[in-house]
Amino acid sequence: MPANVYFIPVADALPPNEQAKVMANIFESSGAARTVGSNDLVAIKVHVGEKKNTTHVKPELVRELVQKTKILGGQPFLTETSTLYKGERENAVKHILHAHKHGFSIENTGAPFILADGLAGNTEHEVVVNGELHKSVKVAREILTADCLLVVSHPTGHPAAGLGACIKNLGMGLASRMGKMRQHSAMLPEVSNKACQFCQKCIKWCPQDAIVEQAGKAYIVTEKCIGCGECLAVCRFDAVKYDWNAESGFMQRSMAEHAYGTVFDKQGKCFFFNVLIDMTKDCDCFSVKQSKLIPDIGILASSDPVAIDKATLDLTAKAHGKTLAEMSYAHHDAMIQIEHAAKVGMGSLEYQLITVK
């Protein structure tokens, strides 16, 4: 049967306090409350944005979910995992301090911010999924400990996957460091000598020290590369090259199987929210201030992570002629991740859009 996807449209540039009212409304109207039981440990997956990022989902919206959860008798905590790349979110200490700077503090949201993968990103559990690429995946341990999972995703474009929305927020966002590395294992970049200006930014940001100087240019040591894509993110001279057609497809399918590993044991205990506001070409992991790519659309809610991402693409296409992924990175087919997630059993490609007044 088609999945129910609930939708509340919003005016463009709605202030965060008004966005929060919409979040409260869609939580009540979508039946999300049924996922939260008394005394449940409720993990609220967020993305606080990297340093300088201002377009991530605002803490006011998350606070509404915290308050609703408490009313239902749940014990909410905000959660994330550490990144592969160097930055303000590379370990639990830096990540928590950074989250507080962006307004995700106990005082501001009403819930603690707890890293699901521990101090250094290696607190994990192997989950059997019997996927096409992986028989098992490495998931951040505290996600499995939690009784209930509420996932707040901010759809954007993505340089390696085309779309970063709910499936990416689960698969990449809730994998341990090793899980992230597995997903990136096919993403082996090369540096174009002609384009490289040897600014050394990629050398500085490589988490594995896999980039060195060779004949006055940056050179990637394949044996050390983990395929995290950080060099692509920081290069401003288009010098880093990938075989996108081969590698993006693998990463998207791997991401979907890791996403399945985070939710398959929580039947009836997960709910997903896609905030189609301040959508940008690149994801919130980029340490730059971005401008939104298209006018705001609204907030979606569903118990089906596949359907909510499919609805996200459909709504952006309906409003602007092209999907968010096509407007961001047209050379990728973002449906790969959505179709593979459906194939492994995460959800349905068919959905009924229910507009809430």
N, C-alpha and C positions, 0 to 999 in steps of 0.2 A: 504494500500500500504506500501511496505517496506520504512523505513526511510533512508535518506541519512546520512552516517557517513563519514566525510572526514578525510584523514590520510596522514601525512607526516612522513616518517621514518627518524630517525636520527642515526648518528654514536654514539657509546658508548663514554661516558665522554666528550660530546660536551660542550665547555665553555658556560657560561650563556649568553654572548653577541651574540653567534651564535644561541643558543636556542631562543633568542628573535627574531632573523630574521625569524626563522621557525614559531614562533607565529604570526608575522606580515603577513607572507605569507598565513597561513591557515585562518586567519581572513578575508583576501581579497578573497581567493579562495572558501571559504565555503558559502559565502553570509551572513555572520554574520552582515555585515553593514546594512542590511535591517531591523534589529531589532531596530536600533537607530534612533530616530527622532530629529529634531531640538528642542532645549531647553528641551529635556528629562532629567530628573534626572536618571542617570544611576548607579545602584548599581553593583559594581564589587566584587563578593564574593571571598575572598581569605582565606588562612590559613597561618599564618605567622610562624608557628612552635613554639613549646614550648621551654623554655630555654634549651640550649645545643643541640637542634635539628639543623642539618645542611643540611638535605636532602629535606626540603620543597621546593615548587616552588619558584624560585628566583624572586626578585622584578624587575629584568630587563624584564622578560616576561610580568609582569603586566603593566609596564610602556608602553609597546607597545599598549596594549588595551586602556590605558588612552589616549594616543596620537591619536589613530584611532577614539576614541569616540569624542574627541574634534574637530577633523577635520570635523566630521559629524554634529557638532553643539550641541552635547550632553554635559551634565554637570556631569562628572563622580565623584564618590567617592568610596573608598575602604571600605569594610564593613565585619563585623564578629559579633559574639555574645560571651558573657561571658561563661566560663566553669562552670560545677557543682563542679569540683574538685579544690582543692587549688593549686595555681601556679601563673605564671606570667600573666595569662589571665582570672583571676577570677572576675575582675570588669573592668569597662571602663578605669579608671585611669591607672591601672597597664598594661592593655592590650595595650593601645595606646602607652605608653612609651616603652613597649617591642617591639611592631611593629616597632617603629622608630629605635630601636637598631638592628633589623634584616633587616633594609634597606627600610622599607615601610613608608618612610616619604614623606611629600609634596615635599621637595626639590629633592628627588630621584625618585619619581614616577609621580609627577605632579598632584596628587590628595590627598585630605584629607582622613584620616582614621577615620571613624565614626562607632561607635557601634550601630548596628541595634536594640538592645534590651535595650538601655539606660544605665544608670550609674551602676545599680546593677543587670541587667539581667531580670528585671520584667516589662519592657515596651513592652507590647504585645497586640495582638488582637486575638479574638476567630474567627476562620474561619470554616464555615460549609463545611464538605467534605462528609458526609454520607458514611463513610467507614465501613468495617466489624468490626473493633475494636473501632473506634471513630466516633461519629456523628459530632464532631468538634475538631479542634486542635488549640493549642496556638502557634502563629507565632510571631516572632520579628516584631514590628509595622512598623519600617521604611522600611522593605522590601515591605510591602503593599503600602507604600507611594510612593516608587520609581516607575517611569514609565517603566523602562527597567531593566532587570537583566542579567548580564554576569557572569557566574559561572566558576571559575578556580579550578579544582579539581586535587588532586595528589593521584592517586590510590596506595593503600598499603594494606597489610593484616590488619585484625582487630580481637582482641582477643574475642570479643563478637558477631561479625557479619560476620566474615570470610573475608569480603571485605569492605574497606572504599574507596568509589569513589564518583561519582556524586550524587547518591541517598542519601548517608550518608551526603555529604557536604550540601545538601539541607535540609534533614529531621532533622538531628542532629544539623547541623551547623547554621541553620536559625530559629530554635525553640527558644522560650524564656526559661528561667530557668524552669518554670513549664512544658513546653512542653517536655524538656529533661527528667524531672523526670517521666512524664507519659510513655515515651518510655522505661525507665529503670525499670518500676514498677514491672516487673516480675523477675528481676535479683536480687534475694535474696541469697547472699552467706553465706557460713559457713566456719569456720576455723578448720582445722584438728589439734587437739592437738598434735598428734604424729609428724607432720611436723613443727609446729610452733616453732620458736626459740625465740620468744618474743623480737624481735629487736625493736618493737614499731613503726616501720615506718608506718604501716597502721593506727595506732592510731593518729599519727601526721598529716596524710594527709586526714583522713576522714572528709568530709565537714559538716557532721551532728553530729560529736562527738558520733557516734553510736558504736564505738569499745572501749571496756574497758578491764581491766585486770581481769581475773578470774582464780584462782589457778595457777598463774604464766604463763598463756597463754593469747593470744588475744581472745576476745569473742565479737561477733557481736550481738547487741541488735536489734532483728528483727523489733520491733515496731518503731525504729528510722531510720532504714536503708532505703535509697532511691534508692538503686540498681545502683549507678553511676558507679561501677566497679573500682573505684580508688584503693581499697585494692588489687584487682587482679593485677593492673598495677604496684604497687610498691613492692609487695611481691616477694622476690628472693628465697624463699624456697618452692615454690609450695604448700603453706599451705592453700590458699584460694580456695574453691571448689564451683562450680555451677552445677546445673542440666542443662547442655548445651542444650540437645535435646529439652527440653520444653521451656527454657527461651530465647534462641537465636532466635528461630522461632518467638516468640511473638515480641521481640524487632525489628527484621528486618521488620516485617509487620507493626508495629506501626511507625517505621522510614519512611517507604514508604508512609504511609498515611499523616504523617507530611510533607514529601517532596511535596506531591501533594498540600497541603495547601499553599505552598509558590509560586506555579506557575500557579494554575488553572485559575486565573483571569488575566493572562498575555499572552494570546494567541498571538503568533506572536511577542512577546516582550521579549523572553528569548533565550539565546544561551549558549551552554555548551562546555567547553574545558577540556579534560582529558590529563594531562601531564604524559606520561609513561616514566619518567626519574627518576633515583634515587629511584626506588620502593623498599620499605623495608617490613620486616615481620610485623612490628607494625606501627601504625599511627603516625602522626607528633605531636600528643598530648603528647607523651612520652618524658620526660625531660632527654633524653640521646642521645648521638651521636650514630647513627645507621649506619650500612654498608648496601649498597644496596644488595638486594637478587638476582637479575638477571640483566644482561646487559640491557642498555636502548633500547627502541623500537621506540618511536616517540611521536607525538602529534595528538590527535583526536579532531574533532570539529563536533557538530551537534545541531540541534534544538530539538532533542529528547533525554531526559535524560535516558530513558530506553535503547534505542538502543546503546548509547555511552558506558554505563556500560557493556552491553552484548558484544560489540565489544572489550572492554578492556579485558574481560576474554578470549574471543576467540583468540585474538592476542597473549596474554601471553602463552596460551596453544599451539598455533601453533609454537611459537618460542622456547618453553622450555619443551613441553611435558605435562605439567600440568598448570592449571590456577594459577594466582597469589594467589587466595584464597586457592587453594589446597596446594600450596607450603608453605603457611603461617600457616593456621589452617584447616587442612584437615577434622577435625571432624565436621566442620560447612558446611552447604549447602548454599553458598552465593547466589544461584539462588532464594532463598526464597524472598529476598528483590526485586530482579529484576522482577520476575514473579508477585509478588503482586502489584508492581508499575504499571505494564502493566494492571493488572486486574482492578485497580481502575481508569484507564483512563489516566495515565501519558504519555504513549507512546507505542511503538511497539517493540516486541521481534524480528521482522523481519527487516533486514536492508541491505542496499547496501553499501559496503565499496568502497569509491572512493579515490584512491591514487593520491595525488597531486604531480606533478613534481616540 
